[in-house]
Amino acid sequence: MHGQSQADPGRYATEVKVMMEMGWSWDELCKAPADLVDEILLRLTYQNEWFQKKQELQRAQAGKAT
């Protein structure tokens, strides 16, 4: 919509991402050390970047096969 490729994830998108990944409640997230939450977010970011690059490589390979 209006040049955006994805819907607005909302104000708590990163918090929800960590809660889903770890199976935590809001209370557990709030009690977790901030540096731990930062590390989890960093790893999720790297994992997502790697997944996207892997998909690009697979599409490129599929294009060469045809």
Backbone hydrogen bonds, N-H to C=O, Kabsch-Sander energy under -0.5 kcal/mol:
donor,donor_aa,acceptor,acceptor_aa,energy
4,Q,1,M,-1.6
13,A,10,G,-1.0
16,V,12,Y,-2.8
17,K,13,A,-2.2
18,V,14,T,-2.2
19,M,15,E,-2.6
20,M,16,V,-2.7
21,E,17,K,-2.4
22,M,18,V,-2.6
23,G,19,M,-1.5
24,W,19,M,-1.6
29,L,25,S,-2.2
30,C,26,W,-2.5
31,K,27,D,-1.7
32,A,28,E,-1.0
32,A,29,L,-0.7
36,L,33,P,-0.7
37,V,33,P,-2.0
38,D,34,A,-2.5
39,E,35,D,-1.9
40,I,36,L,-2.4
41,L,37,V,-2.5
42,L,38,D,-2.4
43,R,39,E,-2.5
44,L,40,I,-2.5
45,T,41,L,-2.3
46,Y,42,L,-2.4
47,Q,43,R,-2.6
48,N,44,L,-2.4
49,E,45,T,-2.4
50,W,46,Y,-2.6
51,F,47,Q,-2.3
52,Q,48,N,-2.3
53,K,49,E,-2.3
54,K,50,W,-2.5
55,Q,51,F,-2.2
56,E,52,Q,-2.1
57,L,53,K,-2.5
58,Q,54,K,-2.4
59,R,55,Q,-2.4
60,A,56,E,-2.4
61,Q,57,L,-2.6
62,A,58,Q,-2.5
63,G,59,R,-2.1
64,K,60,A,-1.6
65,A,61,Q,-1.6
66,T,62,A,-0.8
